[in-house]
Amino acid sequence: MTVKEYNQAVEDHSDGVYRFILKNLRNEERTRDIVQDTFEKLWRKVHEVSGEKVKSYLFSTAYHTMIDVIRKESRQTGMDNVPTGDLSHQDYYSDLNEILHTAIAKLPEDQRSVLMLRDYEGYSYQEISEITGLSESQVKVYIYRARVFLKNYIGSPEKVI
């Protein structure tokens, strides 16, 4: 990969990587740090990564960096801060976007990540498998479970509309 190709990769993929990480972390500062670390890692391997594989490399690296950050923070904060409330939405409310984001935030990290890659970023199961390091069948299982959880959490459309 040349410097010109690297600059083009930054131009083409920085927004997508940022959106993906932000949807998972919901913290702009940490998201910017992870995206910056991701592009720094690409720069260090600029001669090893081909131009055709740069998108996959960036999302894989960002995903693994995000997981590392989450694990590090979970060891520091402990499990005392986890809410133990009801995991279903029963009230009538008209802001579907807010309800959806709340439901997605309640998903386990692996399920949330693969769901975001599939439904928000449009990756195929095989591409998600390459990015996350999970098997393709495990990706499908996580996406299925995430969608079932969202369906159960949101409930019937009449409650939301």
N, C-alpha and C positions, 0 to 999 in steps of 0.2 A: 504494500500500500504506500502510495506517495503522500507527501504533505498535502498536495492539492486534494487527493481523495479523502484524506483525514478531515480537512476543512469542509469538504462536501458532506461527509458523514455527520459532522457536527450540525451543519445547516439542515440536513434532511431529517435527522433522528432525535435531536435534543428535545424538541417539544413532546414527541411521543414517549420518550423515556421519562421525562418529567411528569407527564400526565399519569403514566402507569404507576410510578412510585408515589405520587401525591394521592392518588385514589386509595392506595393501600395504607399509607402512613397518616394522611391528613395533617401533616405538619410541614409547612413550606420550608423552614430552615433545614430540617433534616433531609428533606427531599432535594434541596439544592446541593447539600453536601454530598449526598449519594450520587447525584448526577455528575457532579464535578469529579468525584472519585472514579466513577465509571469511565469518563472521558480521559482522565489521567492514566488509568490502566490501559486504555486503548492506545494512548500516545506511547506508553512504554513498550507496547508490543506492535507498534505501527508496521514494522517490517515482517511480522509473523502472521498478521491477520490479512486475509485477502479482501478486496473490495466487495466481492459478492457475499461474503459472510459477515460483513460488518454489522448489519442490523441485528442478526441473531446473536453475535458476540456482545453487542451493547446491552440488549435486553437480558441476556443470561448473566452478564456481569452485574448489571444493576439489580437484578433479582437476588443474586447471591449476596451482594453487598447489603441489600435491604434486610435479608434474613439474618446476616451477621449482626447488624445494628439492633434488630429486634431482640435477638438472643442476648446480646450484651446488656441491653436495657432491662430485659426481664430478669436477668440474674441480679441486677442492681436494685430493682424496685420490689421484687418478690410478687407473690400472688395475693397479697392482702388488698390490693386495689381493684380486684376484679368484681364487678357488680354481680349479684346473685338474684337478680330480678326475674320476672316472667319473660320468657323469650317469644311472646306472641303479641301482636298488635290488635287490640280490641276496640279502640276508640274510632269514632268517625272523624275523618280529617281529610282535607282536600289537597294537601301538598304531597303528591305522590313522589316527587323528587326527594323531598326530605325524608319521607318514610323509607324509600329505597336505599338512600345513603345510610340511614340508621341501621337498616337490616343488613346491608353489606358489611358495615363495621362490626356487626356481631358474629360474622362468619369466622371460622378458624383461618389462620393465616394462609395455609396451603390452598384451601378452597377459594378464598378471596382472590389470591394471586392468579390461579388458573382461570377463574371466572372472568376476571378483568382482562387477562390476555385474550380470552376467547370472545367475549361479548363486547368489550370496549375497544380493543385493539385489532380484533379480527384475525387473529392467528389460527392456523389449523391445529388439530390435535397433535400432529407430528411436530410442528414447530414449537408448540408449548412444551412438549416432551423434551425437545432439545434444549430449550431455554431453562427449564426447571430441573432437568436431570431425572424426572420421574418417568416411569414407563407410560406408553400411550394409553394403556388400559387404566392405569391409575389416574391419569389426567381425566379420562372420561368419567370415572367414578366420582372424583372430586367435584367436577362440574355438575354432575347429576345431583349429588348430595347438596351442593350449594343452591341449585335451582329449587329443589324440594324444600329446603329450609326457607328460601325467600317466598315461595308460594304459601307455605304454612304461616310465615310471619306476617305477610301482607294480608292474607286471607282473601275474601271475596272482593271483587272490584267495587261492589256497592258500598262497602265500608270506607273506601278511599275516596270515591268520587262524590 
